[in-house]
Structure formats: C-alpha cells, structure tokens
Amino acid sequence: MRNYKIFLEFNESLCPKFIDSALTEIIICWLPQDLENMSWASKMYSISKIGDRCLMVWLSGEEAQTIEKMDFSKLKSDLINAVKKILKAPDLPDPVNIIPTRWHQDPFSRGSYSFISAQSCVGDIEKLAQPIYSNPAQEKPNLLFAGEACHTSYFSTTHGAFLTGRKAALYLVDSDENSIKEVDPSKKLCNL
C-alpha cells in the first residue's frame, strides 16, 4: 500500500469563499467520466482542510510512487486543476507553496506505514510486538520490537512509534539487573 500527502498553502483564507468553514474533509468519489485525462490525479481520495489557508491531499496506489519522480511543474499543474475541479472553484488562486511528501524515497518508511489489512487483526500487532527470548527461563529478551506498527491503538502514527519505543526502553531498563534500580515508568521522558 502506498500513500502520499501533498500540502497546498494559500496566501488567503479559503473559507468561506472556496470551502465551507465547517468542512474538514472531502472524500472523493470519482465517476468514470471524471477520470478521463486525469492521469495520477485519479488516485486522489481525500482533501482535508488544515486551518484556513492550507489543504492536504491524499492519494494512493502506484501513482503515489510515480509522482515522486514527476517534474514539479507538471505535478503542480495537474494538482491545481484537479483541486479546482473537485472544489468546483475555477477561480481558486494558485497556492503559494506546495509541499509533497517523499515517503517512498525516505529510507526509514520506504513508501508507507503500517495498516491493518482485511486479512489481519489487532492480534497480529500484538504478536509482532512480542519480545524474543533465547530460552523460556531468560529474564532479559534478546530482541525487542518498537515502532508505529507495534502499537495496537496508534499504529500508523508518530506517537505510536514514540510510545512503543519508550515502552521497549523501559522494559530493557527494568529487566537489566545492572541498571538503575529506580525506574519510574510514569515519569515523562520529554514534554509533548
């Protein structure tokens, strides 16, 4: 599964002239006639309002990887035309800034993040997060897993990655006889 975000920043407020102030997200449902001559933009499935001057466009599929290599001026032109069409706002001003994510090029995400597929369940996340021991009597694990894919409630999020990393670190400190004896798991590691 490939996902991609593109942020569009505008000089002026989009509300209420171009978007209803109460609106937070538009889920895009394409009709066959809408898809003619749309190329990668046909994979756009959502536009979210981020404040009054910013939109976030979501798209998925192979096109998410393809547009990372696309000429920026072509990406910008296709994107603006599609957003104007979706919002039914031909007079929408051009954004002053367009920020595409580059998840596929990022060596740490390689294109996406975890999700629970139709063939999976939360129990699979619990299994993934289990520590690995050399033998059953061992107190300290040989290997611990952490990251957004290991959190049953906050998978696919940065805070899920942070919480599981913190949990793994505290688990190691607690299971190490030579470590500091007084570990308070409720103590904040940083201010969020």
Secondary structure, DSSP 8 states (H G I E B T S, - for coil): --EEEEEEE-SS--TTTTS-TT--EEE----GGGGTT-GGGGGEEEEEE-SSSEEEEEEESHHHHHGGGS-HHHHHHHHHHHHHHHHT-TT----SEEEE--TTT-TTTTT------TT--HHHHHHHT--B-SSTT-SS-SB---SGGG-SSSTTSHHHHHHHHHHHHHHHHHH-TTS-S---TTS-SS--
